Amino acid sequence: MKKPNVLIGLLQLMGAIILGWILWLFIFAAIIPEEQDISNFQSGISILLGAVTGILILMIIKYNGAHRSQQTAGKALSDIKVYEEKSDRLLDKANRVTDKYMKHEKKVYTQIEEARSQGKGMVVKIRNGSEFQQAIEKFPELRSNENIQLLLRQIRECENGLAGQKMTYNTCVENYNVAIHSFPFSVIRKWCGFENMEYYRDGEDGELISDEALGI
């Protein structure tokens, strides 16, 4: 995560206080008769009120920014789930179509079933586009079928979209976490209910080639 820049936060705070002070000077100048000068007491009050006003306005701006980043991250996470659901539906089609053709090729079917049955009698299903492509390479009818190739392209596009959306989500999370840890909002972030968001992480070794395949 990017480290919040404290110097920038201090400059923003000082700028907000100065603008608040100038605002109150204009207010006092407007309500005090022209023949009466602003006293030292009123000048001190304007500095105090300016500091309070500037800090309050800055905190409101920071709060809105953090809330907006939180909502953006939430939408990105929702989009990930949409891609995942679409991917599950496409992979279900891939599994059903390969199973159908396997049953027409008894010898190949038997060999694949033996290869797919691992451990406690569990059957390994097609999990991604690469595995689907490897499966259809075994069947000339599937390789030449336009609809099967379209399904493969859709799976690939969905996987690419999902990968991109995960990166977008993590960028949104980074922006949100930086926003809530930036001074001066970091002082009151817990009072406002803002907590760190976790980055999206895939399952451990989900896409890595296995040690068995490498012979190690």
C-alpha positions in Angstrom: 0.0 0.0 0.0 1.2 3.5 -0.8 2.3 5.4 2.3 0.2 8.5 3.0 2.2 11.7 2.6 2.1 13.5 5.9 3.6 16.7 4.5 0.8 17.0 2.0 -1.7 16.5 4.7 -0.2 19.2 6.9 -0.2 21.6 3.9 -3.8 20.9 3.2 -4.6 21.4 6.9 -2.7 24.7 7.0 -4.4 25.8 3.7 -7.9 25.0 5.1 -7.2 27.0 8.3 -5.9 30.0 6.4 -8.9 30.0 4.1 -11.2 29.6 7.1 -9.5 32.6 8.8 -9.8 34.7 5.6 -13.5 33.8 5.4 -14.2 35.0 9.0 -12.2 38.2 8.4 -14.6 38.9 5.5 -17.6 38.1 7.7 -16.4 40.4 10.5 -15.5 43.1 8.0 -19.1 42.8 6.6 -20.9 43.0 10.0 -18.6 45.6 11.7 -19.3 49.3 10.8 -16.6 50.8 8.5 -15.7 53.5 11.1 -14.9 50.8 13.6 -11.7 48.8 13.2 -11.4 45.1 13.9 -10.0 44.7 17.5 -7.3 42.3 18.5 -9.9 40.2 20.3 -12.0 40.0 17.1 -8.9 39.2 15.1 -8.1 36.4 17.5 -11.7 35.1 17.4 -11.5 35.1 13.6 -8.3 33.0 13.7 -9.9 30.5 16.1 -13.2 30.3 14.1 -11.2 30.0 10.9 -9.2 27.1 12.3 -12.4 25.3 13.4 -14.1 26.0 10.1 -11.2 25.0 8.0 -10.6 21.8 9.9 -14.3 20.9 9.8 -14.6 21.6 6.0 -11.4 19.6 5.3 -12.7 16.7 7.4 -16.0 16.7 5.5 -14.1 16.6 2.2 -11.9 13.8 3.4 -14.9 11.9 4.7 -16.7 12.2 1.4 -13.6 11.1 -0.4 -13.1 8.0 1.8 -16.8 7.1 1.5 -16.6 7.5 -2.3 -13.5 5.2 -2.4 -15.3 2.7 -0.3 -18.3 2.6 -2.6 -16.1 2.3 -5.6 -14.3 -0.7 -4.1 -17.6 -2.3 -3.2 -18.8 -1.9 -6.8 -15.5 -3.4 -8.1 -15.9 -6.4 -5.7 -19.5 -6.9 -7.0 -18.3 -6.9 -10.6 -15.8 -9.6 -9.6 -18.6 -11.8 -8.4 -20.5 -11.2 -11.6 -17.5 -12.3 -13.7 -17.1 -15.3 -11.4 -20.7 -16.3 -11.8 -20.5 -16.0 -15.6 -17.2 -18.0 -15.6 -18.9 -20.8 -13.5 -21.8 -21.0 -16.0 -19.4 -21.1 -19.0 -17.2 -23.8 -17.4 -20.3 -25.8 -16.6 -21.1 -25.8 -20.3 -17.5 -26.8 -21.1 -17.7 -29.7 -18.7 -21.1 -30.9 -20.1 -20.0 -30.7 -23.7 -16.7 -32.5 -23.1 -18.5 -35.2 -21.0 -20.9 -35.7 -23.9 -18.2 -36.3 -26.4 -16.2 -38.5 -24.1 -19.1 -40.9 -23.9 -19.0 -41.2 -27.7 -15.3 -42.1 -27.6 -15.3 -45.1 -25.3 -11.5 -45.7 -25.3 -10.6 -42.1 -24.8 -13.4 -41.6 -22.3 -12.1 -44.5 -20.2 -8.5 -43.2 -20.3 -9.6 -39.7 -19.3 -11.9 -40.9 -16.6 -9.0 -42.8 -15.1 -6.8 -39.7 -15.3 -9.5 -37.4 -13.9 -10.3 -39.7 -11.0 -7.8 -38.8 -8.3 -7.5 -39.3 -4.6 -10.7 -40.3 -2.7 -12.7 -41.1 -5.8 -13.2 -37.4 -6.5 -13.5 -36.3 -10.2 -11.5 -33.2 -11.3 -13.6 -30.9 -13.4 -12.4 -28.4 -16.0 -11.5 -25.3 -14.1 -10.3 -22.8 -16.7 -10.0 -22.1 -20.4 -6.6 -23.8 -20.7 -8.0 -27.1 -19.4 -11.0 -26.8 -21.7 -8.7 -26.2 -24.7 -6.6 -29.2 -23.8 -9.8 -31.3 -23.6 -11.2 -30.3 -27.0 -7.8 -30.9 -28.6 -8.5 -34.6 -28.1 -11.7 -34.5 -30.3 -11.5 -33.4 -33.9 -15.3 -32.8 -33.9 -14.9 -30.3 -31.1 -11.9 -28.6 -32.6 -13.8 -27.9 -35.8 -17.1 -26.9 -34.1 -17.6 -23.2 -34.4 -19.9 -23.1 -31.3 -17.3 -24.9 -29.2 -14.7 -22.4 -30.4 -17.0 -19.6 -29.5 -17.5 -21.1 -26.0 -13.7 -21.2 -25.6 -13.4 -17.6 -26.7 -16.1 -16.6 -24.2 -14.3 -18.4 -21.4 -11.0 -16.7 -22.3 -12.7 -13.3 -22.5 -14.4 -13.9 -19.1 -11.1 -14.9 -17.5 -9.3 -11.8 -18.9 -12.2 -9.6 -17.7 -12.1 -11.3 -14.3 -8.3 -10.8 -14.0 -8.7 -7.1 -15.0 -11.5 -6.5 -12.5 -9.4 -8.0 -9.7 -6.7 -5.5 -10.4 -9.2 -2.7 -10.5 -10.6 -3.8 -7.2 -7.2 -3.9 -5.6 -6.4 -0.4 -6.9 -9.7 0.8 -5.4 -8.8 -0.8 -2.1 -5.4 0.8 -2.2 -6.9 4.3 -2.8 -9.4 3.8 0.0 -6.8 2.6 2.5 -4.5 5.5 1.6 -7.4 7.9 2.0 -8.4 6.8 5.5 -4.8 6.7 6.7 -4.0 10.2 5.4 -3.4 12.9 7.9 -5.5 14.6 9.3 -8.4 12.3 8.6 -6.5 9.3 10.1 -7.1 10.9 13.5 -10.8 10.5 13.4 -11.2 7.6 10.9 -12.1 5.0 13.6 -14.8 7.4 15.0 -16.3 7.5 11.5 -16.3 3.7 11.2 -13.7 3.4 8.5 -11.6 0.2 8.7 -8.9 -1.2 6.4 -10.1 -3.2 3.4 -8.4 -6.4 2.4 -7.0 -6.9 -1.1 -8.5 -9.6 -3.3 -6.3 -12.7 -3.2 -6.7 -15.9 -5.3 -6.6 -19.3 -3.7 -3.1 -20.4 -2.9 -1.3 -21.9 -5.9 -4.6 -21.8 -7.8 -3.1 -21.1 -11.2 0.4 -22.5 -10.6 1.7 -25.6 -12.3 1.8 -28.5 -9.9 5.0 -30.0 -8.5 3.9 -33.4 -9.8 3.7 -32.0 -13.4 7.3 -30.7 -13.0 8.5 -34.0 -11.5 9.7 -32.4 -8.3 
